[in-house]
Amino acid sequence: MRAANVLHLGIKELRSLVREPMMLVLIGYSFTVAIYAAATVMPETLERAPIAVVDEDRSPLAERIVDAFTPPYFLPPQRIDPTEMDARMDSGADTFALDIPTGFQRDVLAGRQPTIQLNVDATRMSQAFIGAGHIQAIILGEVDRFARRHKMPVASAPVTLALRVRFNPELNPVWFGGVMELIGQITLISIILAGAALIREREHGTIEHLLVMPVTPAEIMVSKMWSSALVVLAASAVSLSGVVETVLHVPIHGSVPLFLAGTALQLFATTALGIYLATVARSMPQFSLLLMLVLLPLMVLSGSVTPRESMPAAIRFLMLAAPNTHFVLLAQAILYRGAGLDVVWPQFLALALIGAALFGLSLARFRQTLAAMT
């Protein structure tokens, strides 16, 4: 393999990319707007949840409970009549409907345990699952403070939990969503760029020109890989600094050069995968369909959406063969926890081995495709 051929062919790919405005728009959008939108609209958090209250007690304690539901977790509570509750829930106007019964404060002062009804619209799963716990904690806190204010005996908890949150003390989902979306865009764009570069040669008929030149299949393939990887690596560095750190205010605790080194290994694997998919597909529509089949498992089952510990053992074992699994592990360790190479070297080694295996498979398939064209 001659380095000069690889260099000149790669530069040709970069020039071809510059003449593709829609591809440039896709790259720009993916590493800016897409990351910002995905990070700031995380569905796992409770924010501005609509709640309605049926206050049948009209007591100071009931007022304290109603006033405790404040932004940003809840919208200002809507006071409704009991006859409106079911209709509003059926129409989707409220996610939560709280019914405070008559005599609620009286029963609390008498030492009894009154019951409050909470209706939850479970079709809004992200809000319903977390919001019910928030509402319970708010009500219990207000009742506890009310009881202590009136010198009522309150049983102390048998265990006190000292909670210390590390790496994300604010429990801000943007900190997690921004980096994980960046990882997803690195995988997506690198596969698209490498695969599209090969399919573009085939559709334009220039692949035959390359076959009569004194270049080898390995040189053609490596040139497309390094040019695509260079573009994505540069976009990743700019996005990490400009979008994740500056716009989203995500603190980066680890070494950015170490993360970019891991990104380079990830790109080695994903660009090889893109070349392989492009040799299987005969056109861009077919390539897009193959990309959907491959990309969804890579992103959903890699640990960037759901923790790997929550997955079945068989899925965890199978996904060890995917580069994204190791890339997510090293990205979280470096950027969130400030880990060094002494901690993430197993992920680096795994990415190198997976990339080498994908490169070998892609090169063999590429040679077979070229041989069939001659």
C-alpha positions as CSV (number, residue, x, y, z in Angstrom):
1,M,0.0,0.0,0.0
2,R,1.5,3.3,-1.1
3,A,0.9,6.3,1.2
4,A,0.9,8.8,-1.7
5,N,-2.0,7.0,-3.4
6,V,-4.0,6.9,-0.2
7,L,-3.3,10.6,0.4
8,H,-4.3,11.8,-3.0
9,L,-7.4,9.5,-3.2
10,G,-8.5,10.8,0.2
11,I,-8.1,14.4,-0.9
12,K,-10.2,13.6,-3.9
13,E,-12.9,12.3,-1.5
14,L,-12.8,15.6,0.5
15,R,-13.2,17.6,-2.6
16,S,-16.1,15.5,-3.6
17,L,-17.7,16.1,-0.2
18,V,-17.3,19.8,-0.6
19,R,-19.3,19.6,-3.8
20,E,-22.2,17.9,-1.9
21,P,-24.1,20.7,-0.2
22,M,-26.8,18.5,1.3
23,M,-24.2,16.2,2.9
24,L,-22.5,19.3,4.4
25,V,-25.9,20.5,5.7
26,L,-26.4,17.1,7.3
27,I,-23.1,17.2,9.0
28,G,-23.6,20.7,10.3
29,Y,-27.1,19.9,11.5
30,S,-26.1,16.6,13.2
31,F,-23.3,18.1,15.3
32,T,-25.2,21.2,16.3
33,V,-29.0,21.4,16.3
34,A,-29.5,17.6,16.6
35,I,-27.3,17.4,19.7
36,Y,-28.8,20.5,21.3
37,A,-32.4,19.3,20.6
38,A,-31.8,15.8,21.9
39,A,-30.1,17.0,25.0
40,T,-32.7,19.5,26.0
41,V,-35.7,17.4,25.4
42,M,-35.0,14.4,27.4
43,P,-38.2,12.5,28.1
44,E,-37.0,10.9,31.4
45,T,-37.4,14.0,33.4
46,L,-40.4,15.7,35.0
47,E,-40.9,19.2,33.7
48,R,-44.0,21.4,33.4
49,A,-46.3,18.5,34.1
50,P,-50.0,19.5,34.0
51,I,-51.8,18.9,37.3
52,A,-55.4,19.6,38.5
53,V,-56.6,19.7,42.1
54,V,-60.0,19.0,43.5
55,D,-59.8,20.7,46.9
56,E,-62.9,19.6,48.9
57,D,-61.3,20.4,52.3
58,R,-60.6,24.1,51.8
59,S,-58.2,24.1,54.7
60,P,-54.8,25.7,55.3
61,L,-53.1,22.3,55.0
62,A,-54.8,21.7,51.7
63,E,-53.7,25.2,50.5
64,R,-50.1,24.4,51.5
65,I,-50.2,21.2,49.5
66,V,-51.6,23.0,46.4
67,D,-49.1,25.8,46.6
68,A,-46.2,23.3,46.8
69,F,-46.7,22.3,43.2
70,T,-44.5,24.8,41.5
71,P,-42.4,25.1,38.2
72,P,-40.3,23.8,36.7
73,Y,-41.6,20.3,37.7
74,F,-45.3,21.2,37.5
75,L,-47.5,23.8,35.8
76,P,-49.5,26.0,38.2
77,P,-52.3,23.6,39.5
78,Q,-55.7,24.0,38.0
79,R,-58.5,24.1,40.6
80,I,-61.4,22.1,39.3
81,D,-64.7,20.6,40.5
82,P,-65.1,16.9,41.1
83,T,-67.4,16.6,38.1
84,E,-64.6,17.9,35.8
85,M,-61.9,15.5,36.8
86,D,-62.8,12.5,34.7
87,A,-63.6,14.6,31.6
88,R,-60.2,16.4,31.8
89,M,-58.3,13.2,32.2
90,D,-60.1,11.6,29.3
91,S,-59.3,14.6,27.1
92,G,-55.6,14.6,28.1
93,A,-55.8,18.0,29.7
94,D,-54.1,16.8,32.9
95,T,-51.4,14.2,33.6
96,F,-52.3,14.2,37.3
97,A,-55.5,14.9,39.1
98,L,-55.3,15.2,42.9
99,D,-58.5,14.9,45.1
100,I,-58.1,16.2,48.7
101,P,-61.2,15.0,50.6
102,T,-63.3,16.8,53.0
103,G,-62.0,16.8,56.6
104,F,-58.4,16.1,55.5
105,Q,-56.8,18.6,57.9
106,R,-59.1,17.6,60.7
107,D,-58.1,13.9,60.4
108,V,-54.4,14.8,60.3
109,L,-54.7,16.9,63.5
110,A,-56.7,14.0,65.1
111,G,-53.8,11.6,64.5
112,R,-55.7,9.6,61.9
113,Q,-54.3,8.6,58.5
114,P,-56.6,10.2,55.8
115,T,-56.4,9.1,52.2
116,I,-55.8,11.4,49.2
117,Q,-56.7,10.2,45.7
118,L,-54.2,10.7,42.9
119,N,-55.3,9.9,39.3
120,V,-52.5,9.5,36.8
121,D,-52.7,9.4,33.1
122,A,-50.3,6.6,32.4
123,T,-50.3,7.1,28.6
124,R,-47.7,9.9,29.4
125,M,-45.3,7.3,30.7
126,S,-42.3,9.5,31.2
127,Q,-44.2,12.0,33.4
128,A,-46.5,9.4,35.1
129,F,-43.7,7.2,36.3
130,I,-41.6,9.9,37.9
131,G,-44.3,12.4,38.8
132,A,-46.3,10.1,41.1
133,G,-43.2,9.8,43.3
134,H,-42.6,13.5,43.3
135,I,-46.2,14.2,44.3
136,Q,-46.1,11.7,47.1
137,A,-42.9,13.2,48.4
138,I,-44.4,16.7,48.2
139,I,-47.6,15.8,50.1
140,L,-45.7,13.8,52.8
141,G,-43.3,16.7,53.3
142,E,-46.0,19.3,53.6
143,V,-48.0,17.1,56.1
144,D,-44.9,16.5,58.1
145,R,-44.1,20.2,58.4
146,F,-47.7,21.0,59.2
147,A,-47.7,18.4,62.0
148,R,-44.4,19.7,63.5
149,R,-45.8,23.2,63.4
150,H,-48.8,22.2,65.5
151,K,-46.5,20.3,68.0
152,M,-47.9,16.9,66.9
153,P,-45.8,13.8,67.6
154,V,-44.1,12.7,64.4
155,A,-42.5,9.3,64.2
156,S,-38.8,9.6,63.1
157,A,-37.6,7.4,60.4
158,P,-35.6,4.3,61.6
159,V,-32.9,5.0,59.0
160,T,-31.4,8.3,57.7
161,L,-30.1,8.3,54.2
162,A,-27.1,10.5,53.5
163,L,-27.3,11.0,49.7
164,R,-24.2,12.2,47.8
165,V,-24.5,12.5,44.0
166,R,-21.2,12.3,42.1
167,F,-20.4,13.3,38.5
168,N,-23.8,15.0,38.0
169,P,-24.8,16.6,41.4
170,E,-27.7,18.6,39.8
171,L,-29.1,15.4,38.3
172,N,-29.3,17.4,35.1
173,P,-30.3,15.1,32.1
174,V,-28.7,17.6,29.7
175,W,-25.3,16.5,31.0
176,F,-26.0,13.0,30.0
177,G,-28.0,13.6,26.8
178,G,-25.5,15.9,25.2
179,V,-22.6,13.5,25.3
180,M,-24.6,10.5,24.4
181,E,-26.2,12.2,21.4
182,L,-22.7,13.3,20.3
183,I,-21.7,9.6,20.3
184,G,-24.8,8.7,18.3
185,Q,-24.0,11.3,15.7
186,I,-20.4,10.2,15.4
187,T,-21.5,6.7,14.6
188,L,-24.3,7.8,12.2
189,I,-22.4,10.3,10.2
190,S,-19.2,8.2,9.9
191,I,-21.1,5.2,8.5
192,I,-23.1,7.5,6.1
193,L,-20.0,9.3,4.8
194,A,-17.9,6.2,4.2
195,G,-20.7,4.2,2.6
196,A,-22.0,7.2,0.5
197,A,-18.4,7.8,-0.8
198,L,-18.3,4.3,-2.3
199,I,-21.9,4.3,-3.6
200,R,-21.3,7.7,-5.1
201,E,-18.4,6.2,-7.1
202,R,-20.6,3.4,-8.3
203,E,-23.5,5.6,-9.3
204,H,-21.3,8.2,-11.1
205,G,-19.4,5.5,-12.9
206,T,-16.0,6.6,-11.6
207,I,-15.3,3.3,-9.9
208,E,-14.3,1.9,-13.3
209,H,-11.8,4.7,-13.6
210,L,-10.2,3.7,-10.4
211,L,-9.9,0.1,-11.5
212,V,-7.7,1.0,-14.5
213,M,-5.4,3.2,-12.3
214,P,-2.4,1.7,-10.5
215,V,-4.1,1.6,-7.1
216,T,-5.1,-1.4,-5.0
217,P,-8.5,-2.1,-3.4
218,A,-7.0,-1.5,0.0
219,E,-5.7,1.9,-1.0
220,I,-9.2,2.9,-2.3
221,M,-10.9,1.7,0.8
222,V,-8.4,3.3,3.2
223,S,-8.6,6.6,1.4
224,K,-12.4,6.7,1.8
225,M,-12.1,5.7,5.5
226,W,-9.5,8.3,6.5
227,S,-11.2,11.2,4.7
228,S,-14.6,10.4,6.3
229,A,-13.0,9.9,9.7
230,L,-11.1,13.2,9.5
231,V,-14.3,15.1,8.8
232,V,-16.2,13.4,11.6
233,L,-13.3,13.8,14.0
234,A,-13.0,17.5,13.3
235,A,-16.8,18.0,13.6
236,S,-16.8,16.0,16.9
237,A,-14.1,18.2,18.4
238,V,-15.9,21.4,17.4
239,S,-19.2,20.1,18.7
240,L,-17.8,18.9,22.0
241,S,-16.3,22.3,22.6
242,G,-18.9,24.6,21.0
243,V,-22.2,22.8,21.7
244,V,-21.7,20.4,24.6
245,E,-19.4,22.6,26.8
246,T,-20.3,26.1,25.7
247,V,-24.0,26.0,24.8
248,L,-25.2,23.1,27.0
249,H,-22.8,23.9,29.8
250,V,-21.8,20.3,30.3
251,P,-18.6,20.1,32.5
252,I,-15.9,17.9,31.0
253,H,-13.9,16.3,33.7
254,G,-11.5,14.2,31.7
255,S,-8.9,14.6,28.9
256,V,-10.4,15.7,25.6
257,P,-7.4,14.5,23.6
258,L,-7.8,11.0,25.2
259,F,-11.5,11.1,24.2
260,L,-10.6,12.1,20.6
261,A,-8.2,9.2,20.5
262,G,-10.9,6.9,21.4
263,T,-13.1,8.6,18.8
264,A,-10.5,7.9,16.2
265,L,-10.6,4.2,17.0
266,Q,-14.4,4.2,16.9
267,L,-14.2,5.9,13.5
268,F,-11.8,3.2,12.3
269,A,-14.5,0.6,13.1
270,T,-17.6,2.5,11.9
271,T,-16.1,3.7,8.6
272,A,-15.1,0.1,7.9
273,L,-18.7,-0.9,8.7
274,G,-19.9,1.8,6.3
275,I,-17.8,0.4,3.5
276,Y,-19.1,-3.1,4.1
277,L,-22.7,-2.0,4.0
278,A,-22.0,0.0,0.8
279,T,-20.6,-3.2,-0.9
280,V,-23.8,-5.1,0.1
281,A,-26.2,-2.3,-1.1
282,R,-26.6,-1.5,-4.8
283,S,-28.0,2.0,-4.3
284,M,-28.4,4.7,-1.7
285,P,-32.0,3.7,-0.9
286,Q,-30.8,0.2,-0.1
287,F,-27.9,1.5,1.9
288,S,-30.4,3.6,3.9
289,L,-32.5,0.6,4.7
290,L,-29.4,-1.4,5.8
291,L,-28.3,1.5,7.9
292,M,-31.5,1.5,9.8
293,L,-31.2,-2.2,10.6
294,V,-27.7,-1.8,11.8
295,L,-27.8,1.6,13.5
296,L,-30.8,1.1,15.7
297,P,-29.3,-1.8,17.7
298,L,-25.9,-0.1,17.8
299,M,-27.4,3.0,19.5
300,V,-30.2,1.6,21.6
301,L,-28.4,-1.5,23.0
302,S,-25.0,0.1,23.5
303,G,-25.7,1.6,26.9
304,S,-26.3,5.2,25.7
305,V,-30.1,5.0,26.1
306,T,-30.5,2.2,28.7
307,P,-27.9,1.0,31.1
308,R,-26.4,-2.3,30.0
309,E,-27.0,-3.7,33.5
310,S,-30.8,-3.5,32.8
311,M,-30.5,-5.6,29.6
312,P,-30.8,-9.4,29.4
313,A,-27.5,-11.2,29.8
314,A,-27.6,-12.5,26.2
315,I,-28.0,-9.0,24.8
316,R,-25.1,-7.7,26.9
317,F,-22.9,-10.5,25.6
318,L,-23.8,-10.0,22.0
319,M,-23.3,-6.3,22.2
320,L,-19.7,-6.8,23.3
321,A,-19.0,-7.3,19.6
322,A,-20.4,-3.8,18.7
323,P,-18.0,-0.9,18.7
324,N,-20.5,1.5,20.2
325,T,-20.7,-0.5,23.5
326,H,-17.0,0.1,24.2
327,F,-17.1,3.7,22.9
328,V,-20.0,4.6,25.3
329,L,-18.1,3.1,28.2
330,L,-14.9,5.0,27.5
331,A,-16.7,8.2,26.7
332,Q,-18.6,8.1,30.0
333,A,-15.5,7.2,32.0
334,I,-13.3,9.9,30.4
335,L,-15.8,12.8,30.0
336,Y,-17.9,12.3,33.1
337,R,-15.6,10.6,35.6
338,G,-12.2,11.9,34.5
339,A,-10.7,8.5,33.9
340,G,-7.3,8.1,32.3
341,L,-5.8,5.5,30.0
342,D,-5.1,3.2,32.9
343,V,-8.8,2.8,33.4
344,V,-10.1,2.8,29.8
345,W,-7.4,0.8,28.0
346,P,-9.6,-2.4,27.8
347,Q,-12.2,-0.3,25.8
348,F,-9.4,1.0,23.6
349,L,-8.1,-2.5,22.9
350,A,-11.6,-3.8,22.2
351,L,-12.2,-1.0,19.7
352,A,-8.9,-1.7,18.0
353,L,-9.7,-5.4,17.7
354,I,-13.3,-4.8,16.5
355,G,-12.1,-2.2,14.0
356,A,-9.4,-4.6,12.6
357,A,-12.0,-7.4,12.2
358,L,-14.4,-5.1,10.4
359,F,-11.6,-3.7,8.2
360,G,-10.7,-7.3,7.2
361,L,-14.3,-8.2,6.4
362,S,-14.9,-5.0,4.5
363,L,-11.7,-5.3,2.5
364,A,-12.5,-8.9,1.5
365,R,-16.0,-7.9,0.5
366,F,-14.7,-4.9,-1.4
367,R,-12.2,-7.0,-3.3
368,Q,-15.0,-9.4,-4.2
369,T,-17.2,-6.6,-5.4
370,L,-14.5,-5.1,-7.6
371,A,-13.6,-8.5,-9.0
372,A,-17.3,-9.0,-10.0
373,M,-17.2,-5.7,-11.9
374,T,-14.2,-6.6,-14.1
